[in-house]
Amino acid sequence: MQDDRDRLLDAALTHVPFEGMNDRALIAGARDIGMAPELARVHFPGGGAALAAALDRWLGDPAG
């Protein structure tokens, strides 16, 4: 399940420059990888805020 979350994070981040760090980027990323929007909300229940928190954790992890 972590792989799906990581894939979603990567996909959603490609939309952040256009949509912002919000639910629209999260849902667009889900659409890109063929994930249902409802499942995207399971992975990031806080929406855009959870997306931002996940990015912050990822950037702070030296293993990437």
DRENFIDREN-105822 format. One record per residue: x, y, z of N, C-alpha, C in turn; chain. Coordinates in Angstrom, 3 decimals, decimal comma. Example, Ala and Ser with C-alpha at 12.3 -4.5 7.8 and 13.67 -1.06 7.14 Angstrom:
+----------+----------+----------+----------+----------+----------+----------+----------+----------+--------+
:      nc1 :      nc2 :      nc3 :     cac1 :     cac2 :     cac3 :      cc1 :      cc2 :      cc3 : cadena :
+----------+----------+----------+----------+----------+----------+----------+----------+----------+--------+
:   13,190 :   -5,690 :    7,800 :   12,300 :   -4,500 :    7,800 :   13,200 :   -3,300 :    7,800 :      A :
:   12,850 :   -2,250 :    7,080 :   13,670 :   -1,060 :    7,140 :   12,900 :    0,030 :    7,870 :      A :
+----------+----------+----------+----------+----------+----------+----------+----------+----------+--------+
END
This chain:
+----------+----------+----------+----------+----------+----------+----------+----------+----------+--------+
:      nc1 :      nc2 :      nc3 :     cac1 :     cac2 :     cac3 :      cc1 :      cc2 :      cc3 : cadena :
+----------+----------+----------+----------+----------+----------+----------+----------+----------+--------+
:    0,821 :   -1,194 :    0,000 :    0,000 :    0,000 :    0,000 :    0,867 :    1,261 :    0,000 :      A :
:    2,051 :    1,179 :    0,584 :    2,952 :    2,333 :    0,591 :    3,384 :    2,685 :   -0,828 :      A :
:    3,560 :    1,674 :   -1,680 :    3,939 :    1,950 :   -3,066 :    2,873 :    2,782 :   -3,769 :      A :
:    1,599 :    2,463 :   -3,533 :    0,511 :    3,246 :   -4,131 :    0,544 :    4,681 :   -3,630 :      A :
:    0,810 :    4,839 :   -2,347 :    0,861 :    6,186 :   -1,761 :    2,026 :    6,976 :   -2,360 :      A :
:    3,174 :    6,323 :   -2,508 :    4,341 :    6,983 :   -3,098 :    4,081 :    7,362 :   -4,549 :      A :
:    3,441 :    6,464 :   -5,297 :    3,097 :    6,756 :   -6,694 :    2,146 :    7,942 :   -6,772 :      A :
:    1,186 :    7,973 :   -5,861 :    0,235 :    9,077 :   -5,830 :    0,930 :   10,383 :   -5,480 :      A :
:    1,818 :   10,346 :   -4,518 :    2,577 :   11,544 :   -4,153 :    3,347 :   12,069 :   -5,359 :      A :
:    4,069 :   11,203 :   -6,040 :    4,828 :   11,616 :   -7,226 :    3,916 :   12,216 :   -8,290 :      A :
:    2,798 :   11,553 :   -8,547 :    1,877 :   12,027 :   -9,586 :    1,249 :   13,363 :   -9,198 :      A :
:    0,847 :   13,490 :   -7,946 :    0,208 :   14,729 :   -7,504 :    1,181 :   15,903 :   -7,561 :      A :
:    2,431 :   15,655 :   -7,249 :    3,416 :   16,742 :   -7,245 :    3,608 :   17,356 :   -8,627 :      A :
:    3,353 :   16,591 :   -9,683 :    3,479 :   17,174 :  -11,026 :    2,397 :   18,213 :  -11,286 :      A :
:    1,326 :   18,198 :  -10,508 :    0,224 :   19,147 :  -10,688 :    0,330 :   20,353 :   -9,756 :      A :
:    1,201 :   20,276 :   -8,767 :    1,305 :   21,356 :   -7,778 :    1,658 :   22,709 :   -8,406 :      A :
:    2,563 :   22,784 :   -9,386 :    2,861 :   24,102 :   -9,962 :    1,648 :   24,773 :  -10,615 :      A :
:    0,692 :   23,988 :  -11,050 :   -0,476 :   24,523 :  -11,743 :   -1,687 :   24,660 :  -10,833 :      A :
:   -1,844 :   23,720 :   -9,902 :   -3,034 :   23,675 :   -9,051 :   -2,781 :   24,179 :   -7,636 :      A :
:   -1,531 :   24,147 :   -7,201 :   -1,213 :   24,439 :   -5,815 :   -1,160 :   23,150 :   -5,019 :      A :
:   -0,763 :   23,246 :   -3,778 :   -0,658 :   22,069 :   -2,899 :   -2,025 :   21,863 :   -2,252 :      A :
:   -2,931 :   21,251 :   -2,988 :   -4,310 :   21,141 :   -2,523 :   -4,978 :   19,879 :   -3,051 :      A :
:   -6,272 :   19,764 :   -2,775 :   -7,028 :   18,589 :   -3,196 :   -7,070 :   18,433 :   -4,712 :      A :
:   -7,085 :   19,531 :   -5,439 :   -7,129 :   19,430 :   -6,909 :   -5,888 :   18,722 :   -7,435 :      A :
:   -4,726 :   19,034 :   -6,876 :   -3,490 :   18,357 :   -7,289 :   -3,540 :   16,888 :   -6,909 :      A :
:   -4,069 :   16,605 :   -5,744 :   -4,171 :   15,222 :   -5,277 :   -5,089 :   14,400 :   -6,190 :      A :
:   -6,232 :   14,928 :   -6,524 :   -7,186 :   14,218 :   -7,372 :   -6,649 :   14,094 :   -8,798 :      A :
:   -5,991 :   15,128 :   -9,298 :   -5,403 :   15,049 :  -10,639 :   -4,315 :   13,978 :  -10,684 :      A :
:   -3,511 :   13,903 :   -9,642 :   -2,483 :   12,868 :   -9,573 :   -3,098 :   11,480 :   -9,538 :      A :
:   -4,175 :   11,326 :   -8,788 :   -4,875 :   10,035 :   -8,725 :   -5,384 :    9,658 :  -10,112 :      A :
:   -5,965 :   10,605 :  -10,791 :   -6,469 :   10,352 :  -12,143 :   -5,335 :    9,896 :  -13,066 :      A :
:   -4,192 :   10,527 :  -12,943 :   -3,046 :   10,185 :  -13,793 :   -2,606 :    8,734 :  -13,645 :      A :
:   -2,717 :    8,205 :  -12,428 :   -2,253 :    6,825 :  -12,207 :   -3,406 :    5,827 :  -12,172 :      A :
:   -4,605 :    6,289 :  -12,527 :   -5,751 :    5,392 :  -12,584 :   -6,316 :    5,009 :  -11,225 :      A :
:   -6,131 :    5,877 :  -10,251 :   -6,620 :    5,624 :   -8,893 :   -7,921 :    6,388 :   -8,675 :      A :
:   -8,865 :    5,753 :   -8,026 :  -10,129 :    6,410 :   -7,700 :   -9,875 :    7,551 :   -6,703 :      A :
:  -10,567 :    8,676 :   -6,878 :  -10,397 :    9,795 :   -5,938 :  -10,659 :    9,389 :   -4,488 :      A :
:  -11,583 :    8,467 :   -4,284 :  -11,883 :    8,010 :   -2,916 :  -10,678 :    7,305 :   -2,297 :      A :
:   -9,944 :    6,554 :   -3,107 :   -8,751 :    5,883 :   -2,605 :   -7,637 :    6,893 :   -2,328 :      A :
:   -7,560 :    7,923 :   -3,140 :   -6,576 :    8,983 :   -2,891 :   -6,812 :    9,605 :   -1,516 :      A :
:   -8,086 :    9,755 :   -1,145 :   -8,406 :   10,330 :    0,162 :   -8,095 :    9,357 :    1,303 :      A :
:   -8,058 :    8,065 :    1,006 :   -7,629 :    7,086 :    2,020 :   -6,137 :    7,268 :    2,286 :      A :
:   -5,375 :    7,463 :    1,229 :   -3,925 :    7,640 :    1,374 :   -3,574 :    8,998 :    1,980 :      A :
:   -4,348 :   10,026 :    1,651 :   -4,101 :   11,382 :    2,155 :   -5,412 :   11,958 :    2,688 :      A :
:   -5,843 :   11,484 :    3,879 :   -7,148 :   11,912 :    4,403 :   -7,231 :   13,408 :    4,688 :      A :
:   -6,094 :   14,048 :    4,861 :   -6,082 :   15,484 :    5,102 :   -6,028 :   16,302 :    3,825 :      A :
:   -6,182 :   15,644 :    2,677 :   -6,176 :   16,358 :    1,401 :   -4,835 :   17,018 :    1,122 :      A :
:   -4,905 :   18,258 :    0,687 :   -3,701 :   18,997 :    0,329 :   -2,732 :   19,174 :    1,487 :      A :
:   -3,261 :   19,337 :    2,686 :   -2,388 :   19,481 :    3,855 :   -1,595 :   18,201 :    4,103 :      A :
:   -2,240 :   17,063 :    3,930 :   -1,546 :   15,782 :    4,105 :   -0,522 :   15,573 :    2,996 :      A :
:   -0,840 :   16,046 :    1,807 :    0,106 :   15,984 :    0,691 :    1,356 :   16,811 :    1,018 :      A :
:    1,154 :   17,999 :    1,539 :    2,276 :   18,855 :    1,923 :    3,104 :   18,216 :    3,033 :      A :
:    2,445 :   17,615 :    4,009 :    3,160 :   16,952 :    5,102 :    3,982 :   15,774 :    4,595 :      A :
:    3,422 :   15,006 :    3,658 :    4,149 :   13,867 :    3,095 :    5,374 :   14,346 :    2,330 :      A :
:    5,235 :   15,421 :    1,588 :    6,383 :   15,979 :    0,857 :    7,448 :   16,450 :    1,839 :      A :
:    7,031 :   17,102 :    2,905 :    7,980 :   17,580 :    3,905 :    8,748 :   16,417 :    4,532 :      A :
:    8,052 :   15,329 :    4,849 :    8,721 :   14,150 :    5,410 :    9,693 :   13,552 :    4,392 :      A :
:    9,251 :   13,478 :    3,148 :   10,099 :   12,908 :    2,090 :   11,365 :   13,739 :    1,883 :      A :
:   11,199 :   15,061 :    1,874 :   12,356 :   15,942 :    1,690 :   13,312 :   15,880 :    2,876 :      A :
:   12,783 :   15,596 :    4,053 :   13,610 :   15,521 :    5,234 :   14,295 :   14,174 :    5,411 :      A :
:   13,949 :   13,206 :    4,571 :   14,507 :   11,857 :    4,663 :   15,718 :   11,767 :    3,738 :      A :
:   16,926 :   11,613 :    4,276 :   18,116 :   11,558 :    3,427 :   18,111 :   10,381 :    2,468 :      A :
:   17,316 :    9,342 :    2,761 :   17,239 :    8,208 :    1,844 :   16,331 :    8,516 :    0,659 :      A :
:   15,571 :    9,621 :    0,746 :   14,706 :   10,047 :   -0,355 :   13,510 :    9,244 :   -0,449 :      A :
+----------+----------+----------+----------+----------+----------+----------+----------+----------+--------+
END
